Amino acid sequence: MLDPNEKYVFDGMVMHLRAADPAFERRLDRLVHPRRRLRVALAVLLWTLVPVCILLGGWTGLLLAMLASGYGAHLMTRRTGPARPAGGFSWWSSSPRRPSAPF
């Protein structure tokens, strides 16, 4: 765990790297936010399985089709995440860990 001075220095280095290297910032943001293309592909795959489940699965297939279509809709409507706050990082946890908390 970093002490406050080390955290301040580290945040300053990352902010400097973000400002100086836009490619670094894109790579760092890709680590934080899940890829939308992957979610869309998974939703389309789930929706293509819906008719197969209904035709071949009976009432269990109908239940699975409802779950697959609902989760596909959830994946399509899900946002990438909150915008990065000014002066802060979305990947940095500002709350200190308790000593008894599991890692």
C-alpha positions in Angstrom: 0.0 0.0 0.0 1.3 3.4 -0.9 1.6 6.2 1.6 0.0 9.5 0.6 3.2 11.0 -0.7 4.0 8.0 -2.9 0.4 8.0 -4.2 0.7 11.7 -5.0 4.0 11.1 -6.9 2.5 8.1 -8.7 -0.6 10.0 -9.7 1.5 12.8 -11.1 3.6 10.4 -13.2 0.5 8.8 -14.6 -1.1 12.2 -15.4 2.1 13.3 -17.1 2.2 10.1 -19.2 -1.4 10.5 -20.1 -0.8 14.0 -21.3 2.4 13.2 -23.2 1.4 9.9 -24.8 -2.2 9.6 -26.1 -1.5 5.9 -27.1 -0.7 5.1 -23.5 -3.9 6.7 -22.4 -6.0 4.7 -24.9 -4.3 1.4 -23.7 -4.9 2.3 -20.1 -8.5 3.2 -20.7 -9.0 -0.2 -22.6 -7.9 -2.0 -19.4 -10.4 -0.1 -17.4 -13.5 -0.3 -19.6 -14.7 -3.5 -21.1 -14.8 -3.7 -24.9 -18.2 -2.9 -26.4 -17.5 -4.9 -29.5 -17.1 -8.1 -27.4 -20.4 -7.4 -25.6 -22.2 -6.8 -28.9 -20.9 -10.1 -30.3 -21.9 -12.0 -27.2 -25.4 -10.5 -27.4 -25.8 -11.4 -31.1 -24.6 -14.9 -30.3 -27.2 -15.2 -27.5 -30.0 -13.9 -29.7 -29.1 -16.4 -32.5 -29.3 -19.3 -30.0 -32.8 -18.2 -28.9 -34.7 -19.8 -31.8 -32.6 -23.0 -31.5 -33.4 -23.3 -27.8 -37.1 -22.7 -28.4 -37.3 -25.3 -31.2 -35.2 -28.0 -29.6 -35.5 -27.5 -25.9 -39.2 -27.6 -25.1 -40.3 -25.7 -22.0 -36.7 -25.8 -20.7 -35.5 -24.3 -24.0 -38.1 -21.6 -23.7 -36.8 -20.7 -20.3 -33.2 -20.6 -21.5 -34.3 -18.5 -24.5 -35.9 -16.0 -22.2 -32.7 -15.8 -20.1 -30.5 -15.6 -23.2 -32.6 -12.8 -24.8 -32.7 -10.9 -21.5 -29.0 -11.1 -20.9 -28.4 -10.1 -24.5 -30.5 -7.0 -24.0 -28.6 -6.3 -20.8 -25.3 -6.5 -22.6 -26.5 -4.1 -25.4 -27.9 -1.5 -23.0 -24.9 -1.6 -20.6 -22.7 1.4 -20.6 -18.9 1.4 -20.6 -18.7 2.9 -17.2 -18.5 6.2 -15.5 -16.4 9.0 -17.0 -13.1 9.6 -15.4 -13.5 12.3 -12.8 -11.4 15.4 -13.1 -8.0 14.9 -11.5 -8.8 11.4 -10.5 -8.5 7.9 -12.0 -11.2 5.4 -12.4 -8.8 2.6 -11.7 -7.5 4.0 -8.5 -9.3 3.0 -5.3 -9.5 6.0 -3.0 -10.9 4.0 -0.1 -8.2 2.4 2.1 -8.3 -1.3 2.7 -9.0 -2.6 6.1 -6.3 -4.9 7.4 -8.7 -7.8 7.8 -10.2 -7.4 4.3 -9.3 -10.2 1.8 -7.2 -9.2 -1.2 
